[in-house]
Amino acid sequence: MPILVYESVTEKPVIWLGTARDDLRGFPADVRQVAGFQLWRVQRGLEPNDWKPMPAVGLGVREIRVHTALGHRVLYIAKFDEAVYVLHAFQKRTQRTPKRDVEVARQRLGELVRRRRHRSR
């Protein structure tokens, strides 16, 4: 008789920075559902189904890609033990990620790093 072993998987909390949560809430329902499922995967230590690294924002930042008639993106960082931080969510209309969106995410990441550094003192 086989023995079943269940391993408890802890989920990291998701912390939304800036307007990221409100921005994602503005997406169509089907996009919100896919993005939410992909973030749930990240919380459990898995990779999203469709993602790419975003070194232009910072080391460890990734982009969840949701494809519909328009592209939707969720930028996050999960390398910290305490949480998954969602930096930015936006609709993408061209192949290239707009500089404004990269800069928003970069600024939020910088603020996050400063707050974490200040807390550790």
Sequence and secondary structure as in RCSB ss.txt:
>XXXX:A:sequence
MPILVYESVTEKPVIWLGTARDDLRGFPADVRQVAGFQLWRVQRGLEPNDWKPMPAVGLGVREIRVHTALGHRVL
YIAKFDEAVYVLHAFQKRTQRTPKRDVEVARQRLGELVRRRRHRSR
>XXXX:A:secstr
             EEE TTHHHHHHTS HHHHHHHHHHHHHHHTT   SSEEE TTT TTEEEEEEESSSEEEEE
EE  STT EEEEEEEEE SSS  HHHHHHHHHHHHHHHHHHHHHT 
